[in-house]
Amino acid sequence: MKPAIRSDARGWPRIKLGGTWRVCRLSAVAVLYVSATGVSEAQNDTGAAAFERLSALVGDWSGSLEWSGARSGRDAMNATYYATGNGSAIVENLIMGGVPTMTSVYHLDGADLRMTHYCAARNQPRLKANKIDNAQGILDFSFVDATNLSSPDAPHVYGLEMRLLDADHVILTFLFEGGGKRSKERIDLKRVPARPAVNGKE
């Protein structure tokens, strides 16, 4: 929380502590630091900063998926990330057996980070990031609405938990519901190292 700071008649800074204003002979640099700390932390957790991290995912990934809850099962899962729209959107293709099975598109809408998920259930949920913690690599998305959803109870994704563990390791957990039952699809992905160039070609 950003502290309240005022100046008294002599120009000394006064800081509100425990409901009481106290004179504090801080240096100008210290006062500016305290004032700016809250602002810098807020800026770090904006949708724009999170989108920059998503942009760094561009490339090929491989890993696995595992269902829990009402569904069970494991399988191999690969992914590709690439930018489109002059860098304004990041496309995530989730691939099984060499065939894309689901696609998500991440983009900014003003200050908000949003995504549309093109699901294997043949509907398109639209989600908005409701929790962003860039320091911890946490992005949580919640359901806004969906197109081609035959009924509210039809199978669909209602949330996404993304964990950017480091530059080469990402975990996606899709929250899925249908018929009154809920499941989680956890996808663990690691970056595929780029192949070394040979005679200027990869």
PLY file of the C-alpha trace (Angstrom):
ply
format ascii 1.0
element vertex 202
property float x
property float y
property float z
element edge 201
property int vertex1
property int vertex2
end_header
0.00 0.00 0.00
1.34 3.45 -0.92
1.99 5.48 2.29
0.40 8.92 2.75
3.04 11.67 2.70
2.59 15.41 3.32
4.85 18.35 4.18
4.53 20.59 7.26
4.99 24.38 7.34
8.78 23.97 7.50
8.83 21.71 4.48
9.63 18.55 6.47
7.89 15.44 5.15
5.15 13.99 7.39
4.16 10.32 7.08
0.90 8.91 8.40
1.65 5.94 10.69
-1.12 4.22 12.64
-3.51 7.07 12.02
-1.03 9.71 13.30
0.93 12.16 11.17
4.61 12.17 12.17
7.45 14.42 11.03
10.15 12.36 9.38
13.51 13.85 8.41
14.01 11.68 5.38
16.25 12.62 2.52
14.52 13.67 -0.70
15.75 10.49 -2.36
14.20 8.33 0.36
10.87 10.13 0.15
10.76 9.70 -3.60
11.63 6.01 -3.25
8.81 5.39 -0.76
6.35 7.29 -2.95
7.31 5.41 -6.09
7.43 1.89 -4.64
3.69 1.35 -4.76
3.50 2.71 -8.31
6.31 0.48 -9.64
4.78 -2.63 -8.08
1.40 -1.82 -9.62
2.95 -1.27 -13.05
4.72 -4.64 -12.85
1.41 -6.44 -12.43
-0.42 -4.89 -15.37
-1.81 -6.74 -18.35
0.80 -5.09 -20.57
3.69 -6.49 -18.51
2.07 -9.93 -18.54
1.59 -9.77 -22.30
5.30 -9.07 -22.72
6.02 -12.32 -20.87
3.61 -14.20 -23.10
5.37 -12.76 -26.15
8.58 -14.40 -24.94
6.96 -17.85 -25.27
7.26 -17.79 -29.07
8.72 -21.10 -30.23
8.13 -24.84 -29.98
7.30 -26.74 -26.79
6.80 -30.38 -25.79
5.36 -32.07 -22.75
2.38 -33.96 -21.41
-1.18 -33.56 -20.17
-3.00 -35.12 -17.25
-6.69 -34.95 -16.35
-8.02 -34.90 -12.80
-11.46 -34.55 -11.26
-14.39 -35.95 -13.23
-12.06 -37.01 -16.06
-8.86 -39.02 -15.97
-6.09 -39.86 -18.40
-2.63 -38.91 -19.56
-1.11 -38.24 -22.97
1.68 -36.45 -24.79
1.11 -32.81 -25.71
3.16 -30.40 -27.79
2.63 -26.70 -28.40
3.70 -23.82 -30.59
3.48 -20.12 -29.79
3.71 -17.36 -32.38
2.82 -13.69 -32.73
0.24 -12.30 -35.14
-1.53 -9.02 -35.79
1.71 -7.04 -35.93
2.66 -8.37 -32.50
-0.69 -7.51 -30.90
-1.71 -11.13 -30.22
0.00 -14.37 -29.20
-1.36 -17.63 -30.62
-1.01 -20.86 -28.66
-1.56 -24.10 -30.59
-1.84 -27.26 -28.48
-0.92 -30.30 -30.56
-1.57 -34.02 -30.20
-0.32 -36.58 -32.72
0.99 -33.79 -34.91
-2.47 -32.19 -35.21
-3.56 -28.95 -33.46
-6.47 -29.85 -31.16
-6.99 -26.52 -29.34
-5.94 -22.94 -29.94
-5.89 -19.94 -27.62
-5.28 -16.34 -28.64
-4.00 -13.89 -25.99
-4.28 -10.12 -26.46
-4.72 -6.83 -24.65
-8.02 -4.96 -24.44
-6.95 -1.61 -23.06
-5.40 -2.44 -19.68
-6.97 -5.91 -19.57
-5.32 -9.14 -20.69
-7.81 -11.41 -22.44
-7.84 -14.72 -24.28
-10.20 -16.62 -26.54
-9.98 -20.41 -26.38
-10.94 -22.41 -29.48
-11.82 -25.64 -27.74
-12.03 -29.25 -28.90
-15.56 -29.09 -27.44
-16.36 -26.89 -30.48
-17.12 -23.73 -28.53
-15.11 -20.59 -27.89
-14.91 -19.39 -24.28
-13.62 -15.87 -23.74
-11.64 -15.26 -20.58
-10.08 -12.30 -18.79
-7.03 -12.27 -16.50
-8.31 -11.65 -12.99
-5.01 -12.31 -11.20
-1.59 -11.21 -12.41
1.59 -11.67 -10.40
4.50 -11.28 -12.79
7.10 -11.74 -10.06
5.73 -15.22 -9.35
4.78 -15.97 -12.97
1.09 -16.33 -12.10
-1.68 -15.60 -14.60
-5.23 -16.68 -13.73
-8.07 -16.21 -16.20
-11.79 -16.32 -15.43
-14.78 -16.92 -17.68
-16.49 -13.93 -19.32
-18.72 -15.52 -21.95
-18.62 -17.98 -24.85
-19.76 -18.32 -28.42
-21.37 -21.49 -29.83
-22.19 -22.72 -26.32
-25.41 -24.72 -26.76
-26.38 -24.36 -23.08
-24.78 -23.15 -19.84
-24.33 -26.80 -18.85
-22.61 -27.83 -22.09
-18.95 -28.90 -21.73
-16.65 -25.85 -21.82
-13.56 -24.24 -20.31
-14.44 -21.82 -17.50
-10.94 -20.82 -16.38
-7.22 -21.08 -16.97
-4.33 -21.09 -14.51
-1.00 -20.34 -16.20
2.31 -20.69 -14.37
5.38 -19.25 -16.08
7.97 -21.13 -14.02
10.92 -19.86 -16.05
11.77 -18.95 -19.64
11.68 -22.62 -20.68
8.96 -24.16 -18.49
5.23 -23.41 -18.50
2.28 -25.17 -16.86
-1.26 -24.61 -18.14
-4.24 -25.84 -16.14
-7.55 -25.59 -17.98
-10.63 -25.66 -15.74
-13.37 -27.62 -17.51
-17.01 -28.23 -16.66
-20.00 -29.93 -18.23
-23.07 -31.81 -17.08
-22.58 -30.54 -13.54
-19.10 -32.10 -13.28
-15.73 -30.34 -13.14
-12.28 -31.44 -14.29
-8.79 -30.02 -14.62
-6.50 -30.55 -17.61
-2.91 -29.91 -16.53
-0.46 -29.39 -19.40
3.24 -29.34 -18.51
5.39 -27.86 -21.30
9.11 -27.35 -21.76
10.74 -25.40 -24.54
12.25 -27.35 -27.41
15.80 -26.03 -27.99
16.25 -24.40 -31.38
18.17 -26.54 -33.82
21.64 -25.18 -34.63
21.92 -23.46 -37.97
23.80 -25.26 -40.73
25.17 -23.09 -43.53
22.96 -20.27 -42.38
19.83 -22.47 -42.32
18.12 -24.23 -39.43
0 1
1 2
2 3
3 4
4 5
5 6
6 7
7 8
8 9
9 10
10 11
11 12
12 13
13 14
14 15
15 16
16 17
17 18
18 19
19 20
20 21
21 22
22 23
23 24
24 25
25 26
26 27
27 28
28 29
29 30
30 31
31 32
32 33
33 34
34 35
35 36
36 37
37 38
38 39
39 40
40 41
41 42
42 43
43 44
44 45
45 46
46 47
47 48
48 49
49 50
50 51
51 52
52 53
53 54
54 55
55 56
56 57
57 58
58 59
59 60
60 61
61 62
62 63
63 64
64 65
65 66
66 67
67 68
68 69
69 70
70 71
71 72
72 73
73 74
74 75
75 76
76 77
77 78
78 79
79 80
80 81
81 82
82 83
83 84
84 85
85 86
86 87
87 88
88 89
89 90
90 91
91 92
92 93
93 94
94 95
95 96
96 97
97 98
98 99
99 100
100 101
101 102
102 103
103 104
104 105
105 106
106 107
107 108
108 109
109 110
110 111
111 112
112 113
113 114
114 115
115 116
116 117
117 118
118 119
119 120
120 121
121 122
122 123
123 124
124 125
125 126
126 127
127 128
128 129
129 130
130 131
131 132
132 133
133 134
134 135
135 136
136 137
137 138
138 139
139 140
140 141
141 142
142 143
143 144
144 145
145 146
146 147
147 148
148 149
149 150
150 151
151 152
152 153
153 154
154 155
155 156
156 157
157 158
158 159
159 160
160 161
161 162
162 163
163 164
164 165
165 166
166 167
167 168
168 169
169 170
170 171
171 172
172 173
173 174
174 175
175 176
176 177
177 178
178 179
179 180
180 181
181 182
182 183
183 184
184 185
185 186
186 187
187 188
188 189
189 190
190 191
191 192
192 193
193 194
194 195
195 196
196 197
197 198
198 199
199 200
200 201
